[in-house]
Amino acid sequence: MVEKVRLHDRMPSEVGYRGIGNLNCGNSVLMVGKAEPRISGPVHFPPNPKDMSHLLRFALALLPLSTAAQITFTNISIPGATGIQGAVDMNDDGKDDAVMPGSSSFKVAYQGAGTFNVVTFPTTNADNTASWSFAIGDWDSNGYRDLLYGGGSGATFMTANASGTAYTEWSPPNYIFCQRTNFVDINNDGHLDAFSCHDVDANVAFINNGSGALVHTQGGYGTTCGNYGSIFTDADNDGDMDLFVAKCGCDPTDLLMLNNGSGVFSNIAPSQGLADGHQSWSSAWGDFDNDGDMDALVGESDFSGVHKLLRNNGSGVFTNVITGSGMDLAGGSSIEWTTHDFNNDGWLDILGGNGLHLNNGNGTFSPSALPIYNSAIGDMNNDGFLDVLNSSGYQRNNGNGNNWIRINPKGTISNRDAIGARVVVTSALGTQIRDIRSGDGFSFMSFIGAHFGLGTDNAVEQVAIHWPSGTVDVIPNPAINTVHSIVEGTFTQVSHMKEGAFHVMPNPATSFIVLPSSMMNTRIELIDATGQMAMSTFSNGGQVDVSGLAPGSYVLQARIGDSTQRARFIKH
């Protein structure tokens, strides 16, 4: 069956929330599915005083949406697909695939040229299915992405072999009532770790030891129960991934766990305006006002419909600006919230609650009349517009005349999936930011990468990728309306590492580099842009001969006491 619905072709008041049944939250039962009215137009809250362009944006927002901003969706089936929960590129061809986790096998519908090839991967029986959440990431860095199932009794990993042709099931013995699961480099050592919210106890992480093992740890990531929706993002703009946990049930007070840069977290939610006691299963984090920092929508899930739209003041302190934003009248309850630019106008929209809420670019949101509800998000026909998957296919975004660009970073010194990287795109519209994540919303797994709408801009001035390692790659004038796969270090700007950083001279170097006096006669290692060791030697008298190295970007690291000292330099 093909269903095609046009944006704004129905009055907002005609659209009600589609129920999804009963939801358990701690000891309560949520009856979700109440019909809610729509508003007939945007309602405006006072403009952000730090944004002096607000008057122009306010005036523009009063104009009718242009034809170019309108989008429609068409239901498309994928033959052989069922129970789709992920939209991730699994064969590294730059195209998002549909991933279907199961108990004794899983399927991948590989995207081709307008078609899909469904492949089944048999596995040993999964002790825990993806009944609550699903995450994907290459935790062992062998070039093939692995699966993480979150179930009511624990976590199950499906790890790809060296050729990506078979998967090994491993279920840690630890009891976890898994809610949201994520892959993330928690301690910023270049190895991808795993994380799970725990409904009835302290949150859990599996720390990658770099030798092929994930080590269970508990405590330090939120110590009380009721943990539901975890999302890792750089909330304070200091270059590392912080943790926000939307809470529900026994202890419903949300957490913002600030990362000190090495994986030690402390809860600062009370001082930052984020210690909210309402019931929520997930949150959507993105730069809604394009001012260079992450804002948030924390969604209500207990039928009160009181969501929180949180504006970041630039230092990690948040103000609730829900009143008059249009999101205050969104109504309905939802366990899923996420944010992407669906109409490619350069402003992040919000998907959740009772549907899709379009960003007007002035701090307000307007509900669309589209029957689009949260699921895995990806570009399933490779046309540059984001689609929404369902259990047997996807709702194809038919697009409009707006331009776009997508960045798929590939880490070398950083984790291979570049999770934790921040991508910054600059065009005539201004500057947009995205954080690379594995796992947002509550249960689904959306694409790994950074998607940007450009509106009518016909060029991008530059793309900057701030890698977890501290490297910064700057790509000038990249082509638009295409997908760019960028390898860490390919366009490197000199940038020093965050852990024990030091300076080397000269930089760039041709023959010798000189190290600080504290590093004389110390064993050092030089790692190239592919992540391979290029040299292991001693710094004789504080100097290192690099004349034999091929030109390129290198990381020099040395173990000093209990810490690893690192610096980056360029070899000419």
C-alpha positions in Angstrom: 0.0 0.0 0.0 1.3 3.4 -0.9 0.2 6.4 1.3 1.2 9.9 0.2 0.5 12.9 2.5 1.3 16.5 1.6 2.7 18.9 4.2 -0.1 21.3 5.2 -2.8 19.6 3.1 -4.9 19.0 6.3 -5.8 21.4 9.0 -3.7 21.0 12.1 -6.7 20.4 14.2 -7.6 17.4 12.1 -4.6 15.4 13.2 -4.5 13.4 16.4 -1.9 11.3 18.1 -1.8 7.7 17.1 -1.7 5.4 20.1 1.0 2.9 20.7 -0.5 1.0 23.6 0.4 0.7 27.3 3.8 1.7 28.5 5.3 0.6 31.8 7.3 3.3 33.6 8.7 2.1 37.0 5.5 1.1 38.9 3.1 3.1 36.8 1.3 2.2 33.6 1.0 4.8 30.9 -2.0 4.8 28.6 -0.6 6.4 25.5 -2.8 7.3 22.6 -4.9 10.2 23.6 -6.0 12.4 20.8 -4.6 15.9 21.1 -5.4 19.1 19.2 -3.0 20.9 17.0 -2.3 24.6 16.9 -3.1 26.6 13.8 0.2 28.4 13.7 3.4 29.2 15.5 3.3 31.0 18.9 6.4 33.1 19.6 8.4 33.4 22.8 10.7 36.4 23.4 13.8 36.2 21.2 17.2 35.2 22.4 19.0 38.4 23.5 22.3 37.1 22.4 21.1 36.7 18.8 20.9 40.1 17.2 19.5 38.6 14.0 16.3 37.6 15.7 14.2 40.4 14.2 14.9 39.3 10.7 14.2 35.7 11.5 11.0 36.7 13.3 9.8 38.5 10.2 10.7 35.6 7.9 8.9 33.2 10.1 5.6 35.1 9.7 5.7 34.4 5.9 4.1 31.2 4.6 6.4 28.3 4.1 7.8 28.3 0.6 7.2 25.4 -1.8 10.8 24.5 -1.4 10.4 23.9 2.4 7.5 21.5 1.9 8.0 17.8 2.0 5.8 14.7 1.5 6.3 11.1 2.5 5.4 7.9 0.7 5.2 4.4 2.3 7.8 2.1 0.6 8.0 -1.6 1.5 11.3 -3.6 1.5 10.5 -7.1 0.4 11.6 -9.6 3.1 12.0 -6.9 5.8 10.4 -7.2 9.2 10.9 -5.6 12.6 13.4 -3.0 11.3 15.1 -1.2 14.2 18.2 0.3 12.6 19.2 2.4 9.6 23.0 2.1 9.5 25.6 1.6 6.7 26.7 -1.9 7.3 29.0 -2.5 4.3 30.8 0.8 4.2 29.4 1.8 0.8 28.1 5.2 2.0 24.5 4.1 1.9 22.3 3.4 4.9 21.0 -0.1 5.2 18.0 -1.5 7.2 19.0 -3.7 10.1 16.6 -6.2 11.7 17.8 -7.8 15.0 16.4 -11.2 16.0 16.9 -13.9 18.6 18.7 -16.6 16.5 19.6 -14.5 13.5 19.4 -10.9 12.2 18.8 -9.5 8.8 20.4 -6.6 6.8 18.6 -5.1 3.8 21.6 -3.6 1.9 20.7 -0.6 -0.1 21.5 -0.8 -3.7 20.5 1.4 -6.7 16.8 1.7 -5.8 16.6 -1.8 -4.5 17.5 -3.8 -1.4 19.3 -7.1 -1.0 18.2 -8.8 2.2 20.8 -11.0 3.8 20.2 -13.2 6.9 23.0 -13.8 9.3 22.4 -16.9 11.5 23.7 -16.5 15.1 23.7 -18.6 18.3 20.7 -17.8 20.4 20.7 -14.4 21.9 20.2 -14.5 25.7 18.8 -11.0 25.4 16.9 -9.6 22.4 16.6 -6.0 21.4 13.3 -5.7 23.1 14.1 -2.4 24.7 16.9 -0.8 22.7 19.3 -1.3 19.9 22.8 0.2 19.2 25.4 -0.3 16.4 29.1 0.4 16.4 32.5 -1.1 15.5 33.7 -1.7 19.0 36.7 -4.0 18.1 37.8 -1.8 15.1 38.0 -4.6 12.6 36.2 -2.6 9.9 32.7 -4.2 10.5 30.0 -2.8 12.7 28.7 -4.8 15.7 25.3 -5.0 17.3 24.2 -4.4 20.9 20.8 -5.6 22.1 19.2 -4.2 25.2 16.7 -6.5 26.9 14.9 -6.8 30.2 17.5 -9.1 31.7 20.8 -7.9 30.2 22.8 -7.0 27.1 23.8 -9.1 24.2 26.6 -8.3 21.7 26.8 -9.6 18.2 30.4 -9.1 17.1 31.4 -9.3 13.4 34.3 -11.5 12.3 37.3 -10.2 10.4 35.4 -10.5 7.0 32.0 -9.3 8.2 30.5 -12.7 7.1 29.5 -14.1 10.5 28.8 -12.8 14.0 29.6 -14.2 17.5 27.1 -13.8 20.3 28.2 -12.8 23.7 25.9 -12.0 26.6 27.6 -10.8 29.8 26.3 -12.5 32.9 25.5 -9.2 34.6 21.9 -8.5 35.3 20.8 -5.2 33.6 17.3 -4.1 33.0 18.4 -2.4 29.9 16.7 0.7 28.7 18.6 2.9 26.2 22.0 1.4 25.0 24.8 3.3 23.3 28.3 2.9 21.8 30.6 5.7 22.9 34.3 6.2 23.7 33.7 7.0 27.4 37.3 7.5 28.5 38.5 8.9 25.2 41.3 6.3 24.7 40.4 5.7 21.0 38.5 2.5 21.8 34.7 2.3 21.5 32.9 1.3 24.8 29.3 0.3 25.4 26.8 1.8 27.8 23.3 0.8 29.1 20.8 2.6 31.2 19.6 0.4 34.1 16.0 0.7 35.1 16.4 -0.6 38.7 20.0 0.1 39.6 23.0 2.2 38.8 23.9 2.6 35.1 26.4 0.2 33.5 29.3 0.5 31.1 31.4 -2.0 29.3 34.9 -0.5 29.0 37.0 -1.6 26.0 40.4 -2.6 27.2 41.9 -2.4 23.7 42.7 -6.1 23.6 39.4 -7.5 22.4 37.5 -7.5 25.7 34.7 -5.4 27.2 34.9 -5.0 31.0 31.8 -4.5 33.0 31.7 -1.4 35.2 28.9 0.0 37.3 28.7 3.3 39.2 29.9 6.7 38.2 27.3 7.2 35.5 24.2 7.8 37.6 23.8 5.7 40.8 20.0 5.5 41.3 17.2 3.7 39.4 14.8 4.9 36.8 17.4 5.5 34.1 15.7 5.4 30.7 17.0 7.6 27.8 20.8 8.1 27.7 22.3 10.3 25.1 26.0 11.3 24.8 26.7 14.8 23.5 29.1 17.7 24.2 26.7 19.7 26.4 29.4 22.2 27.6 31.4 22.7 24.4 34.7 21.5 25.9 35.4 18.8 23.3 34.3 15.6 25.2 31.1 13.7 25.4 28.8 14.3 28.3 25.9 12.1 29.4 22.3 13.2 29.8 19.8 10.6 31.2 16.1 11.2 30.9 14.6 9.6 34.0 11.3 7.8 34.7 9.9 5.7 37.5 11.5 5.3 40.9 13.8 8.3 40.7 12.5 10.6 37.9 15.1 13.4 38.4 17.1 13.9 35.1 20.9 13.7 35.1 23.5 15.7 33.3 26.8 13.9 33.9 29.7 16.1 33.0 32.8 14.4 31.5 36.1 15.6 32.8 37.7 14.4 29.6 39.0 11.0 30.8 35.7 9.3 31.5 35.0 10.5 35.1 31.5 11.9 35.3 29.8 14.2 37.8 26.2 15.2 37.9 25.7 18.9 37.5 22.0 18.9 36.5 20.8 20.8 39.6 23.1 23.8 38.9 22.5 23.8 35.1 18.7 23.9 35.2 18.3 20.2 34.1 17.3 18.4 37.3 13.7 18.0 36.3 11.4 15.6 38.2 8.9 14.8 35.4 8.6 11.4 33.8 10.6 11.1 30.5 11.9 8.2 28.5 14.1 10.2 26.1 15.4 13.5 25.0 16.5 15.2 21.7 19.7 17.2 21.7 20.7 19.5 18.9 21.5 23.1 18.2 17.9 24.3 17.6 18.9 28.0 17.2 22.2 27.5 15.3 24.2 29.5 17.8 27.0 26.9 18.2 25.9 24.9 21.3 23.6 22.0 22.1 20.0 22.6 23.2 17.6 20.0 24.2 14.0 18.9 24.1 13.1 16.6 27.1 9.9 14.9 26.3 7.1 14.1 28.8 5.9 10.5 28.9 3.3 10.4 31.7 0.4 12.0 29.9 0.8 15.5 31.4 2.2 16.7 28.1 4.6 19.1 29.8 7.7 18.9 27.7 10.9 21.0 28.3 12.6 23.0 25.5 16.0 23.9 27.0 18.1 26.6 25.5 21.8 26.5 26.2 23.2 29.9 27.1 26.6 28.9 25.7 28.3 27.8 29.0 26.2 24.7 29.6 23.5 26.5 31.7 20.0 25.9 30.3 16.8 27.9 30.4 13.4 26.3 29.7 11.8 28.3 26.8 8.9 25.9 26.1 6.3 28.6 26.7 5.1 30.0 23.4 7.5 27.9 21.4 4.7 25.7 19.8 6.2 22.7 21.6 4.2 23.6 24.7 1.1 22.8 22.7 2.5 19.7 21.1 0.5 17.6 23.5 0.5 13.9 23.9 3.0 11.6 25.5 5.9 9.8 23.8 8.8 7.5 24.6 10.7 8.6 21.5 12.2 12.0 20.7 14.9 12.8 18.2 16.0 15.7 16.0 17.0 16.0 12.4 16.6 18.4 9.6 13.9 16.7 7.5 13.2 19.5 5.0 16.8 20.5 4.6 16.2 24.1 5.4 19.2 24.4 7.8 17.1 24.1 11.0 16.7 21.1 13.1 13.2 19.7 13.4 11.8 17.6 16.3 10.2 14.2 15.8 8.3 12.8 18.7 5.1 13.1 20.7 2.3 13.5 18.2 4.5 13.7 15.1 6.9 16.0 13.2 7.5 19.5 14.5 9.1 21.8 11.9 11.6 24.4 13.1 10.7 27.9 12.0 14.2 29.2 12.5 13.1 31.8 15.1 12.8 29.6 18.3 9.3 28.3 17.4 8.1 25.0 16.0 5.0 24.3 13.9 3.3 20.9 13.8 3.1 19.2 10.4 0.1 17.4 9.2 2.2 14.4 8.3 1.5 11.0 9.9 5.2 10.5 10.7 6.2 9.0 14.0 9.6 8.1 15.5 11.6 5.1 14.4 15.1 4.6 13.0 16.2 7.5 10.7 18.3 7.2 7.6 18.6 8.1 4.0 17.2 4.9 2.5 17.2 6.0 -1.2 20.4 8.0 -1.1 18.8 11.2 -2.3 20.0 13.5 0.5 16.6 13.6 2.4 16.1 11.7 5.6 13.5 8.9 5.7 11.7 7.3 8.6 11.7 3.5 8.8 8.9 1.3 9.9 8.6 -2.4 10.6 8.5 -3.5 7.0 10.0 -0.7 5.0 10.3 3.1 5.2 8.4 6.3 4.7 10.3 7.9 1.9 11.0 11.6 2.2 10.1 12.9 -1.3 12.3 16.0 -0.7 12.1 19.5 -2.1 14.5 22.0 -3.8 16.8 22.5 -0.8 20.4 21.5 -0.9 22.3 19.3 1.6 25.6 17.7 2.6 26.4 14.6 4.6 29.7 13.8 6.3 30.6 10.3 7.3 33.8 10.6 9.4 36.2 7.6 9.7 38.5 7.6 12.7 42.1 6.4 12.8 43.5 7.6 16.1 39.9 8.1 17.3 37.5 5.2 17.3 36.7 4.0 13.8 33.1 5.2 13.8 34.2 8.7 14.9 31.5 8.6 17.7 32.1 11.6 19.8 33.3 13.8 16.9 31.7 17.2 16.3 31.1 18.3 12.7 30.8 22.0 11.9 29.5 23.2 8.5 29.7 26.8 7.5 27.7 28.3 4.6 25.8 31.5 3.8 23.1 30.3 6.3 25.7 30.5 9.1 27.2 27.7 11.1 25.6 24.4 12.0 26.9 21.7 14.3 26.3 17.9 14.7 27.7 15.4 17.2 28.3 11.8 15.9 26.4 9.4 18.1 25.4 5.8 18.4 22.0 5.6 20.0 19.5 8.4 20.6 15.8 8.6 21.4 14.8 5.6 23.4 15.0 2.4 21.4 15.9 2.7 17.7 19.3 3.0 16.0 19.6 5.8 13.4 22.4 6.5 10.9 26.0 7.2 12.0 27.1 10.4 10.5 26.3 14.1 10.2 23.5 15.3 7.9 23.0 19.0 7.1 20.3 20.8 5.2 21.6 23.9 3.4 18.3 25.5 2.3 19.0 27.5 -0.9 22.7 27.8 -0.3 24.6 26.6 -3.3 28.0 26.2 -1.7 29.6 25.3 1.6 32.6 27.4 2.8 34.1 24.7 4.9 33.5 21.6 6.9 35.5 21.2 10.2 35.6 17.8 12.0 36.7 18.0 15.6 37.8 14.4 16.4 37.8 12.9 19.9 41.6 12.6 19.6 41.9 16.4 19.4 42.6 16.4 15.7 40.8 19.0 13.6 40.3 18.3 9.9 39.1 21.3 7.8 37.8 20.7 4.3 37.4 23.8 2.3 34.7 24.2 -0.3 33.4 20.6 -0.3 30.8 19.7 -3.0 27.2 19.9 -1.9 24.4 17.4 -2.5 26.7 14.5 -1.9 28.1 12.2 0.8 31.7 12.8 1.9 33.6 10.0 3.7 36.4 11.8 5.6 39.3 9.9 7.1 40.9 11.4 10.2 44.0 13.3 9.5 43.4 13.7 5.7 42.9 17.5 6.0 44.7 18.0 9.3 45.1 21.3 11.0 47.8 21.3 13.7 46.0 20.5 17.0 47.3 19.0 20.2 45.8 16.0 22.0 43.7 16.5 25.1 45.4 14.0 27.4 48.8 15.2 28.6 49.3 17.4 25.5 52.7 18.9 24.8 54.4 20.9 22.1 56.9 19.7 19.6 59.1 21.9 17.5 59.3 22.6 14.6 55.8 21.7 13.5 55.6 20.9 10.6 58.9 19.1 10.6 61.2 17.8 7.9 64.2 16.1 9.7 64.0 16.4 13.5 61.5 17.3 16.1 62.5 18.6 19.6 60.6 17.4 22.7 60.2 19.0 26.1 63.0 18.5 28.5 60.9 16.2 30.7 60.8 13.7 27.8 64.5 13.3 27.2 65.6 9.7 26.8 62.0 8.5 26.8 60.6 5.7 24.6 58.1 7.2 22.2 55.8 5.8 19.5 54.7 7.5 16.3 51.3 6.5 14.8 50.4 7.4 11.3 47.0 8.6 10.0 45.8 5.0 9.4 46.3 4.2 13.1 49.4 2.0 12.4 52.7 2.4 14.3 55.2 4.0 12.1 58.1 4.2 14.5 59.1 3.1 18.1 62.3 4.6 19.4 64.0 6.6 22.2 64.2 10.4 22.3 67.9 10.8 22.4 68.7 14.1 24.1 65.1 15.2 23.5 65.3 14.9 19.7 63.7 12.4 17.4 64.8 11.8 13.8 61.7 11.8 11.6 63.5 12.2 8.2 62.7 8.7 7.2 58.9 9.1 7.7 56.6 9.6 4.8 54.9 13.0 4.6 51.7 13.2 6.5 50.1 13.6 9.9 51.4 11.7 12.9 50.6 11.3 16.6 53.6 11.1 19.0 52.9 9.4 22.3 54.9 8.5 25.3 54.1 7.0 28.7 55.2 9.3 31.5 54.4 8.0 35.0 50.7 7.1 35.1 49.6 9.1 32.1 50.0 9.0 28.3 51.5 12.2 26.8 50.5 12.9 23.2 51.1 15.5 20.5 50.4 15.7 16.8 52.8 17.0 14.2 53.0 17.2 10.4 55.9 15.7 8.5 56.8 17.5 5.3 
